[in-house]
Every structure is written in structure tokens, then in C-alpha cells.
Amino acid sequence: MKLGYDRIHIVGAGGSGMSAIAKVLVGMGHAVSGSDLRGDTTLSRLGDFGVEAYAGSRPDVAREADLVVASSAVPERDAELLAAAASGVPVWRRPRLLGAITSALPAIGATGTHGKTTTTALLITAVRGLGLDPSFIVGGDIANLATNGHYGSSNMLIVEADEAFRTFEHLNLTGLVVTNVEPEHLEHFGSEAEMRRSFVTVAAAVDGPVVACADDQGSADLARQTASVTYGRSPESDWTVTELTPLPGGSRFNLQRGGEAYEVVLNRPGSHIAVNAAGALALIGEMGMDVGLAAEALEGFTGVSRRWELRGTVAGVTLIDDYAHHPTEVAASLNTAREAHPGRVWAVFQPHLYTRTERFSDEFGEALAKADRAVVTDVYGSREAPIPGINGELVVAAVRSHGGSAEYVAHRVDLAPFLAERVEAGDLVVTMGAGDVTLVPTELARLLAGREL
């Protein structure tokens, strides 16, 4: 099942979203090559899936392709994109390619400002528990499957429907979970009102069931506007989470729909994970599939990379890495820390994007004040130019204004040494952010190894 092009070259193939797509394209029968300026592990592993992947830029490869697709982060003046265009090779961006794939395969997915990666992974795990082999594209490696992308034998695709760059507007979906709708990625929408309209438009266009979380005001509003089914802890939900009980390393709850009730046991901590699981099961139920069997499969779900990922315990210090880069996500991560860990909690936060930090500095401070100790470094700017006066110190001041304890460490590379001198056995350290703060657990573990705390 091809898209009409034999040889497809991907620029930016090392990213989590594009690497997953590359794997699916190989399964569909395409000859796939991929490049990335960074030669990391994700890029090198693509060779195991049949992708001709390399670090750097080779315009000759782009010229010989039938189609070139670039991630949204690749600049227009990229050498490979320019070479393809000059040779008459069509050049697409990721949203258009995802639209083509979801037209070729019946697709369901999950969207929302937060939780969409984990909810998509839960949906994949649940559907596989029904004996199906769906294709999938998700923004992080699913631990129990050890990959972020797969071309399966069943005529079904499960996709993470990302709102960034308005990607989800290009998708053709037959089922959708909406976890929440909050202001985010406004640079792609122009205004909060336009962002909310876009979510509603996407949900209304789904050719099948939409389930939206009633616990979140934004998605509850969407449900009312689109006549969607609801799920959540709210007693007004159509699919209601009841008797949610924390367990060591996980939780148990009942999911009720009318007179039916299903017990769900998860081996991942956090009430927000339980609600995400309810959303995945609600969509499965609304599609007429076996919810009980799907719920049993979720006990085998062991998480997604960079989503409350245990990176080890060294010298009595537990190291967790989390992708949280929005205030709601930071708060959820620290709530999970409190549920799962009785000792002291350190929040190590790297703000992501200057515009986001400027808009949410106070909200970040309120969320980080949940930790016993917060450590904030400077902003990971990614694609943005610096904004004068917007830095980690702004967030530190906000934490203190909300009664929290916070320290400022300007340079990310100094975080591990700073922490190594201060953490104690029994502490839990959570690194949070969408940038290179993910390197800190490995660096800190190296410094703590063999040390008596």
C-alpha cells in the first residue's frame, strides 16, 4: 500500500515524530532514506528498520528521491530541500505526509494539549490486547514495544494527533480521544480563540466516535459543541472513573458506562495516567470493541520514553525524567511524585521556548512550588531567538512568590554537579523539560556512582 511515490527521503529523520513515520513508510513498501544534522541513537537505529539513514546533508540523495519530506523544524533554506526543489522533486512537510498516510489507512488517535503521547501509547497497547496488529505513529518509544513506529498486519493506524504546526488539521480520522484543551503553541494559531476553534473543527471532522475528557474545561466545552461522548473522574462523564486507588508503582480503578463496569490495573503511577487510560478504553468501547479484554492488556503497559521514565536509582537517589514543559504537565508530574514517593522531591526544570516562558512564568512557579526543592536552569530556546529578560531567573522568582524553595543554575551542564553536592539517599529527582535536560540523569548517576550518601 504505497502513497504513489517509490523513493521517499526524510529530512529531520532523527526526530521522534519523523523516525516513527519512516518505519511505517518502509512497511508500506517504500524505499526510505533519512538525514539529520545530529547523528544520535534514534537516527542510527533506523537502519535496523530498513531506512538508509545518515548524519549530515547529502543533496544528491534528495535529488534522486521521488518525494522529499521535511520535519516542521527544518528551515526552508536547508540544502537538501533546495536541491530537491531545484530538481523538480516534490517537497512536503510532515503534516501533509501524515494526512496522506491517514488517507491510506483507517486511522484513530489521541490529541490534546497534554497527555496525547501517553494516551496514544495506551490506545496502542489496548488494541494489541484484542489480538490486532495495528500500525502506529507516536512521539516516543513505547517501553513495552521498544519502538515509536510500526507497520502492522491489521488494517488500522493509531496516530498521535499533534496540534503543533496545526498538524492534526491534516489528518483523516475515524476515532479520536481529546485529553484536554489549554493554551499552547499559540504561535501556530495566532490566538487562543483560534486554537480552540481548531480543536473543535478537528473533532467535528472525525468520521466516527470522539471521546473527550470531562475533567478539563476546554475538552468539556469541545464535547458540548461536537456532541462528543465524555470520560473522566467527573460524575457527569459518560465513561466514569470510580474507586481510583494508588498502588505501589501504579493504580487501580473501575471504569463505568451505564450498567457496565470494568476493573483496570495500571503499573504506572499517577491519577492523570489513569484518566488517560480511561480515555483510550472509552474510545475502544465506543468503537464496539471488547473493553474488558483491552483493559486487561493495559496492565502490561510500562510507559513511554521521557514520560515519567525511571532512569535508575543510584546511591539511594531515584532519578526520573519527564517531558513536562507546560505548567499543567509540571504540576501533574509533581503530583505523581508525591503519590509515588514519600521522601524529598527535587524538581529540576529547564524552560522550553522563550515565548512559553514569558507567558507562563507565574504558572510554572506555582507548579514547581509543589516540590521540596526546585532547581531551574536557563531557557532551551530551540527554534526561537532570545527575548530580553526572559530566563530561568524569572521562573525562580515565581516559585519563591508561591512559597516554594528554588535555586537558579544558569547553565544546563552545571546541573548535575550542583545536584550531586546536595541530594541525599531517599531523595527523588525529577528532570523536566523538552530540551537537553534529559541528559542530566545520566550525568548525575555518573557522579553519584559509588558514593556513600
Helices and strands as residue ranges (DSSP letters): E 7-11, H 16-27, E 31-36, H 41-45, G 46-49, E 52-55, H 59-64, E 67-70, H 79-86, E 91-93, H 94-104, E 107-111, H 116-128, E 135-142, E 147-150, E 157-160, G 164-170, E 175-178, G 186-188, H 192-204, E 210-213, H 217-226, E 229-232, E 239-247, E 250-257, E 260-266, H 271-286, H 291-297, G 298-300, E 309-314, E 317-322, H 327-340, E 345-349, H 354-368, E 373-376, H 392-401, E 406-408, G 412-414, H 415-420, E 428-432, G 436-439, H 440-448
